Structure formats: structure tokens, C-alpha cells
Amino acid sequence: MYDFLIVGCGFAGTVLAERLAKEGKKILIVDKRNHIAGNAYDFYNEEGILIHKYGPHIFHTNSEDVFKYLSKFTDWRPYEHRVLGSVDGQLVPIPINLTTINSLYGKELSSDEVTDFLASKAEKRNQILTSEDVVLNAVGKELYEKFFKGYTKKQWDLDPSELDASVTARVPTRTNKDDRYFTDTFQAMPKKGYTEMFKKMLSHENISIMLQTDYNDIVDVIPFKKMIYTGPIDSYFDYCYGKLPYRSINFKFETLNQENFQKTGTVNYPTSNLYTRITEFKHLTGQKNPNTTIVYEYPTAEGDPYYPIPRKQNQEIYNQYKKLSESHTDVYFTGRLGTYKYYNMDQVVAQSLALFKKIKTKEEYVQ
């Protein structure tokens, strides 16, 4: 008899498996895929280059608790991600900063002057309801169309006016020359990769792992007391309120017989090409290799669910599932898919650590 059946070997399920196992609980964790680590899974390809199978995963957080927790299972390589955008025939920093504006407009503005410049371009909105509102309010229509409109349409297959404000609010506008994509306190990559970190997290004697396993095939066969479910919540309830929409990605990998392909880890293509971005993994890992591997990302509606689509009508469908889930007291729903939230990795870890405390308190109370 297992204390917990955990569905999904990504961050959400693995953090809970590790924490609960350390408390003496017997855990069975299962995953449909043939590997652990969920979408963070990485491996060495034939050329010996460490690549991320499901696109680039850049770790960053402002949470000291999250960083300290994961540091138990990995050493880190300091890494600050930088992104360029292919705009008007130039490669310019994203998020938009002082260098971006000066390059695009052939100016030599100071930080104060660029603040005034952006204010002159901005189209102020009384209410910030959509992703379009966020950008127009900050930088105006011209920069919105150069950087955001086309990219968002490719990524989500929706106009920014149809998406929640939270999508573009994730990408700030800067008036200095800071060209880091993230400004979080802790920015680093697991020194030996994500998969090695997950192996250590799941190495406890109380944890059993079953891969290439659909939980539906074992749920009535293997005895357990409670379930932690990190898959799509609509799937768990057999889509009784309809399917929640997700975006997926097709990845096209190429290994090139050259040392480097591009100047930064990622280059975005807001208006040109069918792909949204190209990432070169050696920037992320710091590896030395005479060859290099890149990946093109093509967003699609079909395939594995990666991104919950932040729209009011989708949230309303999720709220129905959430209400239904509250009557299933022996099942905990967590993670990006289990709670239909567009979370970063560190946010998923924080969510799972919080859920662990809740479960622990409940278990102690029951005992």
C-alpha cells in the first residue's frame, strides 16, 4: 500500500515525492513518458551536447527558499539569459531597453530621454485588461507591432487584444542598458543538467518510479491512500465541462558543424518566419564543443499541452473543474496543468512546497 500515487514526474510531482518520502511516506510516481523531469528533461545528444528536449528551460527566481531547496540536489552554473529580437533587419535586445530604442531609431538618448521618448509613444489606457492594453499603455502602437503583435499571434494563435494582460506583462520595458532577459536575484543552470537534479530528488528509498505508464491503467490495480495529480485537470474529469485549450510546440533540432550559431542563447523572430525563436544550447550550458545544436520552435494547437491559454472564458471553464475537484478530498491537483496556470519553474516548485506543508499539516492532524 502506497501512501501517495503521484501522477507526473515533472517539477510539481517530483518536489512532492521528495518531500513526502523524507517524511516516511511510501510514494509511487508514474509518468506517461519514458523519462523523468517532465518538460525540463535534458540529455546529451550524439555530439555530446546537452540539449533540452522540450525547448529551453532557464532557471531564475526571487525566492531564496526555492533556490535553497533545489540547491540540495544540484550545484549551479551562474547564467544570465540574454535574448535578441530580429526587428527591422537588426538584432536588438529584448526586453526593449535603451540600446533597443537607440539602435532602431538611430538616436543617442540617455535613460531620462528614453523615458520621455516612450511616454510620447505610449497610448494610455484607463483600464489594463488585455495584453494589447499592457503594451500600448507602455510603448505605443509602433513598438507594439514590431515586438509583440506578430510574436503573440504566432505563440498563442490569438491577437494580444484577446489575451489576458498577464501574458505581455511578463516582459518589461527598461530605460537603461540592462540586456538581461530576467532580473531575478537567483539566475543559474543546474551544473550537470536538470535530469541529474531530478535523479537525486527521486533517489529516496521510499520512492518507486514507473515510466511509460498511464495512471488510468494502474489506478484500480495498485493500492494507495491518496493521489497527487499534476496532469491536465480537464482530462482527469473526462472533459465533462469541455476541453481546456492549451498551446503546444513543435521543436526542430539542428546540429551544425560550427562552434557557434548566434550571439545569445535565444533570438526571437516577432514578425518574420513561422517559428517564434531559435535557441542555442551551448550558451545555456557553457559547454565547449566544436559543433553546436540549435532548436527552432513552431507553436501549434496540437500535441502535448505546454501552455494554458490565459483568457477569461478559459478561466471560467477551469473554475468549474476546480469546484468539482474540491469534492475529491483524496486527490490534490497541482502544477501548471493541474491548476491551469502559466507558471514558471520556480513558481511550480514554490506551489508544491506550499502544498507539501498543507498535506503534512493535514496528515498530522488526522493522526
VENGIDA-V612121 format. One record per run of one state. SS is the DSSP state (helix for helix, strand for strand, loop for the rest). FROM is the first residue (numbers start at 0). TO is the last residue. If there is no record, write none. Layout:
BEGIN
((SS | FROM | TO) (SS | FROM | TO))
END
This chain:
BEGIN
((loop | 0 | 0) (strand | 1 | 6) (loop | 7 | 9) (helix | 10 | 21) (loop | 22 | 25) (strand | 26 | 29) (loop | 30 | 36) (helix | 37 | 39) (loop | 40 | 40) (strand | 41 | 43) (loop | 44 | 48) (strand | 49 | 51) (loop | 52 | 58) (strand | 59 | 60) (loop | 61 | 62) (helix | 63 | 69) (loop | 70 | 74) (strand | 75 | 77) (loop | 78 | 80) (strand | 81 | 86) (loop | 87 | 88) (strand | 89 | 93) (loop | 94 | 96) (helix | 97 | 104) (loop | 105 | 109) (helix | 110 | 120) (loop | 121 | 128) (strand | 129 | 129) (helix | 130 | 155) (loop | 156 | 158) (helix | 159 | 161) (loop | 162 | 162) (strand | 163 | 163) (loop | 164 | 164) (helix | 165 | 168) (loop | 169 | 178) (strand | 179 | 179) (loop | 180 | 184) (strand | 185 | 189) (loop | 190 | 192) (helix | 193 | 200) (loop | 201 | 205) (strand | 206 | 209) (loop | 210 | 213) (helix | 214 | 217) (loop | 218 | 222) (strand | 223 | 228) (loop | 229 | 231) (helix | 232 | 235) (loop | 236 | 244) (strand | 245 | 255) (loop | 256 | 264) (strand | 265 | 267) (loop | 268 | 275) (strand | 276 | 279) (helix | 280 | 284) (loop | 285 | 290) (strand | 291 | 299) (loop | 300 | 305) (strand | 306 | 307) (loop | 308 | 310) (helix | 311 | 324) (loop | 325 | 329) (strand | 330 | 332) (loop | 333 | 333) (helix | 334 | 337) (loop | 338 | 343) (helix | 344 | 365) (loop | 366 | 366))
END
